[in-house]
Amino acid sequence: MQRMALQAQTVLLDTVIAAFAFTAAYSIAPPRLPTLAVALPSLTLLQLVGLYAALAASFTLLFRRELSPWRYTSIPDAVVLARIAVLTVVLFLIWVFFLDRARSVPRSTLFLAPLLQMSGSMGVRILRRAFHEHALGAFAPLNALTDRANPAPALLLIGPPALADSYLRDAARSHDRNYTPVGIVGADRRDVGHQVRGVCIIDVLENLEAALADLRRWNRYPRAILLLDEPSRLKGLTADVLGRLKNDGIRLLRLPSIVELSQHDSVTLLPMREINIEELLARDPIQLDRVAIAALLRGRRVLVTGAGGSIGAELCRQVAAFECSHITLLDYSETALFEIERELSETFPRGSYRALLCDVRNAARLESLFREEQPDLVFHAAALKHVSMVEQHPCEGVLTNVIGTWNVAEAARACGARQMVLISTDKAVDPTNVMGATKRLAESVIRGQQSLGGETRFAAVRFGNVLGSAGSVVPIFKSQIERGGPVTVTHPEMERFFMTIPEATQLVLHATATNTQGDGRDARLFLLEMGEPVRILDLARQMIALSGRTPGRNIEIEVTGLRPGEKLTESLLDETERSAPCAPKVMEVISASALQVTPGHMANLRQLADAGEVDEVRRALFELVSQIRGEKPGAVPSLRVVATR
């Protein structure tokens, strides 16, 4: 009802503007000279105005859906208004020609009326938008005095002019006075000297140092720099450059990426935040199929194991943003579970959540909770993931990563969940350590569960290292840099595949949506495209440079040697596997396992692990992995362990 009232007001105002436009055009037009063949005008001015206004109202009503709300008016609206004005005057001419051969209308009126009509309609819309964006505040007499009395910190924008325009417009709308933009550094030399909403494009990114020197000379040196585009797409903006800027006391800020937008849909101006080392890795932005993921999650009940961990917590955030009906948070860490439940309750207060403190090793407790919660989708992210710790405690690794996966899969199948998805790792490929072996066996557990029948579809998603996750290399390097070094690297040639936490989570959801397709007879293993591997030594140097220090001078890099079970490089596919693309950035792993994991295998492993038989657990684990990979059953696995102690 309110929308209809607003549309009626728009049509009425455009009609009044058209009437005034015709009246003005008629008044200033020179009168037509009478001829012998011309009689007195048959139509009065009032009749002409009424006819013109009625036609304008009809066309405005006809094209009303193509017009934006006044506060968002733009160039396409000007085109629509021009079309309305032209059609109005053309049909008006036909009518008056039919009525009195158009003798009562001066010819110049037919040219002036549509021009005045379009100018008037567009003018009031521009004025309305100017009020909405507070653009008229610049004309306030006291503005200059107020700005001088309370100056906001200077802000330099780096990025394309189009993104600068969007930021400045949103900042004006939201009355953002935290910073004062003092300049824009773009990428195209042809833009230098132009202005975007009163802010000058002072130079290009290649001349950033010169631009900063000019700003210092003009007493406008920035206290902060806002990166408008993905840092990896701003060529020339290296970790060394950013480190020097931070060392000079400049805050490095950026807006949330497209991966993070779902958490800020209701915010007009997205909050700025400090830039992270993860964003300097060269990687094409992910094009997320939001429609497919929304169809997967909206209105569903979702359960996440390991909900307090890095991947599990991000899964909860992403799922909540897609408006699922209920999220069950399951974790064995009391503190982590409390934190993610509190965060979700504050960020998405309308959501439905339940936090469950439970160990995935406890099969009976899991089955009871799954029957209570009745999840449609289960994301199994709970795992022991640190290579060195699991290497020292193989029994614990087997109980959590293998037996725990079997328990979760059994509970999901028993409660009739639609899908269960296991989060796996590239360390499962030709494993040389216990952690990788347990994850490879967990992948086979998923395949084995699918063969037991039922309505649940099972899948596993395999990807590499996640930057910024708890215990990963980035937090360790940060801590070492803050202490003044040294930064420890196990081998100068070590390489790893890296992905940010939001990227990994988005692609997990992508793969899950893909798993809804097909006949569902076989469990599917998905592989996330990880880009090019990154040398750990290069990552350490970048992080040191980003902190404003110099590698080897302010902070030393120490090579400590490979740890037990570590490999110099990781692979995403085993020798017995091949991949086939199935979605953007997602591939399906095609393989034929030589071993079907059965409840008997699980019972044997659990018995050994519960008894604490470390050597027997290790032997049984690698023997199963050897059979899964198609090697001779019972043979000593061909493990390529690169370091031992």
Protein Blocks (a to p, Z undefined) as FASTA:
>chain_A
ZZmmmmmmmmmmmmmmmmmmmmmmmmmpccddddfklccdfbdfklmmmmmmmmmmmmmm
mmmmmpccfklgcfklmmmmmmmmmmmmmmmmmmmmmmnoommpcfklmmmmmmmmmmmm
mmmmmmmmmmmnommmmmpmklmmmmmmmccdddddeddfklmmmmmmmmmmnopakbcc
fbdcdfbfklgopaeehiacfbdfklmmmmmmmmmmnopacfbdcdfbdfklmghiafkl
mmmmmmnopacdddddfklmmmmmmpmbacdddddfklmpccddddddfklmmmmmgopa
cddehklmmklmmmmmmmmmnopabdcdddfbfklmmmmmmmmmmmmmmbccddddddfk
lmmlmmmmmmmnopabdcdfbdcfbfklmmmmmmlmmmmmmmmmmmmmmmmmmnopabdc
ddddfklgopabfklmmmmmmmmmmmmmmmngpjbdcddddddddehiahiaklmmmmmm
mnopaaddfbfkbccddddfklmmmmmmmmmmmmmgcjhlaccdddddebjaddfklmmm
mmmmmnopaehilpccddebjaehiafbdcfbdfkbccddfbehiacdddddfbdcdfkl
mmmmmmmmmnopaklmmmmmmmmmmmmnopaehiacddddfbdZZ
